[in-house]
């Protein structure tokens, strides 16, 4: 295998053991090599500027920004960058955001190593890839009504345990308006109460605590 045939990979994850594990898997392949690592979004952009890797494996959760924001920053400067989101989250809202923002693939960290290797090769050839289980999750929520930005704000504050009055004060709206937002949130999510609404939102990746 010549040097030019190598798929050069940048691995972005804030957990050193995860980066080491991925490096051990990929460096054992005849056509792949981890040539750079980053532990946050800022480092990811700096490393990509320096090395221009063929493939970037991007963790969704980073300490300084979301992996989606880091990916957006890279794609803004390098539109042809091929980025694979790698995460523990199966939330359909986050998956949709990542794909809309330009991700070439969305993989779960629980996948078999062969799936990661095959996905890197597919993306390197210019293809996109979404695992069957993730595609099924997306299809399940296809056509459902999305929350407005204000409703997400209210929901996030609900998740932090705030009362209606506290939410109203923080968002500079009336308590009655908060109640209306909460009702709309529960209707859209199919939740029977506030606690269930928060649980559904966390599972789908609408909010994070």
NUKOL-960672 format. One line per field, with one value per residue (C-alpha): residue number from 1; residue in three letters; chain; x, y, z. Coordinates in steps of 0.05 Angstrom, whole numbers, always signed. Example, Ala and Ser with C-alpha at 12.3 -4.5 7.8 and 13.67 -1.06 7.14 Angstrom:
<sites>
n <- [1	2]
res <- [Ala	Ser]
chain <- [A	A]
xx <- [+246	+273]
yy <- [-90	-21]
zz <- [+156	+143]
</sites>
This chain:
<sites>
n <- [1	2	3	4	5	6	7	8	9	10	11	12	13	14	15	16	17	18	19	20	21	22	23	24	25	26	27	28	29	30	31	32	33	34	35	36	37	38	39	40	41	42	43	44	45	46	47	48	49	50	51	52	53	54	55	56	57	58	59	60	61	62	63	64	65	66	67	68	69	70	71	72	73	74	75	76	77	78	79	80	81	82	83	84	85	86	87	88	89	90	91	92	93	94	95	96	97	98	99	100	101	102	103	104	105	106	107	108	109	110	111	112	113	114	115	116	117	118	119	120	121	122	123	124	125	126	127	128	129	130	131	132	133	134	135	136	137	138	139	140	141	142	143	144	145	146	147	148	149	150	151	152	153	154	155	156	157	158	159	160	161	162	163	164	165	166	167	168	169	170	171	172	173	174	175	176	177	178	179	180	181	182	183	184	185	186	187	188	189	190	191	192	193	194	195	196	197	198	199	200	201	202	203	204	205	206	207	208	209]
res <- [Unk	Unk	Unk	Unk	Unk	Unk	Unk	Unk	Unk	Unk	Unk	Unk	Unk	Unk	Unk	Unk	Unk	Unk	Unk	Unk	Unk	Unk	Unk	Unk	Unk	Unk	Unk	Unk	Unk	Unk	Unk	Unk	Unk	Unk	Unk	Unk	Unk	Unk	Unk	Unk	Unk	Unk	Unk	Unk	Unk	Unk	Unk	Unk	Unk	Unk	Unk	Unk	Unk	Unk	Unk	Unk	Unk	Unk	Unk	Unk	Unk	Unk	Unk	Unk	Unk	Unk	Unk	Unk	Unk	Unk	Unk	Unk	Unk	Unk	Unk	Unk	Unk	Unk	Unk	Unk	Unk	Unk	Unk	Unk	Unk	Unk	Unk	Unk	Unk	Unk	Unk	Unk	Unk	Unk	Unk	Unk	Unk	Unk	Unk	Unk	Unk	Unk	Unk	Unk	Unk	Unk	Unk	Unk	Unk	Unk	Unk	Unk	Unk	Unk	Unk	Unk	Unk	Unk	Unk	Unk	Unk	Unk	Unk	Unk	Unk	Unk	Unk	Unk	Unk	Unk	Unk	Unk	Unk	Unk	Unk	Unk	Unk	Unk	Unk	Unk	Unk	Unk	Unk	Unk	Unk	Unk	Unk	Unk	Unk	Unk	Unk	Unk	Unk	Unk	Unk	Unk	Unk	Unk	Unk	Unk	Unk	Unk	Unk	Unk	Unk	Unk	Unk	Unk	Unk	Unk	Unk	Unk	Unk	Unk	Unk	Unk	Unk	Unk	Unk	Unk	Unk	Unk	Unk	Unk	Unk	Unk	Unk	Unk	Unk	Unk	Unk	Unk	Unk	Unk	Unk	Unk	Unk	Unk	Unk	Unk	Unk	Unk	Unk	Unk	Unk	Unk	Unk	Unk	Unk]
chain <- [A	A	A	A	A	A	A	A	A	A	A	A	A	A	A	A	A	A	A	A	A	A	A	A	A	A	A	A	A	A	A	A	A	A	A	A	A	A	A	A	A	A	A	A	A	A	A	A	A	A	A	A	A	A	A	A	A	A	A	A	A	A	A	A	A	A	A	A	A	A	A	A	A	A	A	A	A	A	A	A	A	A	A	A	A	A	A	A	A	A	A	A	A	A	A	A	A	A	A	A	A	A	A	A	A	A	A	A	A	A	A	A	A	A	A	A	A	A	A	A	A	A	A	A	A	A	A	A	A	A	A	A	A	A	A	A	A	A	A	A	A	A	A	A	A	A	A	A	A	A	A	A	A	A	A	A	A	A	A	A	A	A	A	A	A	A	A	A	A	A	A	A	A	A	A	A	A	A	A	A	A	A	A	A	A	A	A	A	A	A	A	A	A	A	A	A	A	A	A	A	A	A	A	A	A	A	A	A	A]
xx <- [+0	+31	+29	-18	-69	-74	-138	-114	-160	-169	-201	-238	-260	-248	-236	-163	-182	-233	-182	-130	-181	-200	-127	-112	-168	-154	-78	-84	-117	-71	-106	-118	-78	-95	-53	-82	-123	-162	-198	-244	-275	-223	-166	-205	-208	-134	-113	-155	-125	-56	-65	-128	-146	-187	-237	-254	-287	-324	-353	-421	-404	-343	-324	-322	-377	-421	-390	-441	-416	-344	-363	-397	-334	-292	-340	-345	-270	-265	-331	-303	-285	-315	-339	-369	-406	-390	-433	-472	-536	-592	-635	-670	-667	-591	-584	-625	-585	-519	-540	-569	-505	-464	-445	-429	-447	-474	-448	-460	-400	-433	-425	-378	-309	-320	-378	-333	-280	-331	-363	-296	-282	-351	-346	-276	-306	-356	-416	-460	-480	-534	-540	-607	-625	-612	-652	-710	-707	-710	-768	-807	-809	-816	-871	-879	-887	-823	-815	-803	-739	-778	-810	-741	-718	-778	-766	-693	-711	-764	-710	-669	-728	-752	-824	-867	-854	-779	-782	-824	-773	-713	-745	-779	-848	-912	-928	-990	-947	-903	-964	-985	-915	-916	-983	-958	-894	-933	-980	-924	-883	-944	-927	-977	-940	-879	-833	-849	-839	-769	-753	-776	-737	-673	-681	-693	-635	-679	-647	-587	-576]
yy <- [+0	+65	+128	+162	+106	+117	+146	+199	+207	+262	+236	+287	+263	+291	+222	+199	+125	+131	+164	+110	+55	+84	+94	+22	-2	+43	+40	-36	-28	-28	+32	+77	+119	+166	+227	+277	+280	+335	+338	+397	+436	+491	+440	+403	+464	+479	+408	+406	+472	+442	+372	+372	+300	+256	+237	+269	+228	+279	+266	+299	+321	+365	+409	+476	+468	+415	+369	+397	+468	+444	+409	+471	+512	+463	+459	+535	+538	+470	+453	+388	+360	+292	+286	+227	+241	+190	+190	+153	+192	+162	+225	+238	+313	+313	+265	+310	+371	+335	+311	+378	+412	+369	+304	+248	+194	+187	+128	+103	+87	+20	-5	-63	-41	-69	-21	+38	+14	+2	+70	+106	+72	+89	+162	+166	+144	+201	+162	+177	+126	+121	+55	+19	+30	+105	+109	+74	+123	+181	+151	+141	+216	+237	+289	+303	+375	+408	+453	+527	+559	+590	+524	+492	+548	+535	+460	+467	+509	+458	+405	+445	+442	+514	+533	+571	+636	+625	+610	+672	+715	+686	+692	+759	+734	+726	+665	+654	+652	+599	+557	+562	+541	+482	+459	+463	+426	+369	+364	+362	+311	+268	+276	+268	+314	+359	+305	+260	+318	+329	+254	+251	+313	+285	+219	+253	+301	+364	+387	+367	+372]
zz <- [+0	-22	+21	-28	-20	+55	+83	+132	+191	+244	+308	+351	+420	+490	+520	+510	+517	+461	+415	+432	+418	+351	+333	+350	+304	+245	+247	+241	+173	+112	+81	+142	+190	+247	+230	+280	+343	+378	+445	+430	+373	+371	+366	+312	+268	+280	+264	+201	+177	+188	+160	+115	+132	+85	+139	+206	+261	+303	+372	+382	+454	+462	+522	+486	+433	+402	+349	+300	+311	+304	+239	+214	+227	+188	+130	+127	+111	+76	+41	+14	+83	+96	+168	+205	+269	+323	+385	+438	+421	+380	+385	+319	+326	+334	+276	+231	+253	+239	+170	+151	+173	+126	+161	+112	+163	+233	+273	+344	+388	+405	+333	+315	+293	+223	+213	+229	+181	+125	+136	+132	+65	+38	+58	+30	-37	-34	-7	+52	+104	+157	+195	+190	+263	+258	+193	+227	+285	+236	+199	+263	+276	+203	+196	+270	+290	+311	+372	+362	+387	+445	+463	+466	+512	+558	+556	+574	+635	+654	+651	+701	+750	+742	+759	+710	+748	+745	+670	+658	+695	+658	+589	+603	+586	+626	+668	+625	+562	+595	+609	+536	+514	+562	+535	+463	+482	+514	+454	+404	+442	+461	+535	+592	+639	+645	+671	+612	+564	+591	+587	+514	+496	+527	+491	+424	+433	+434	+500	+542	+616]
</sites>
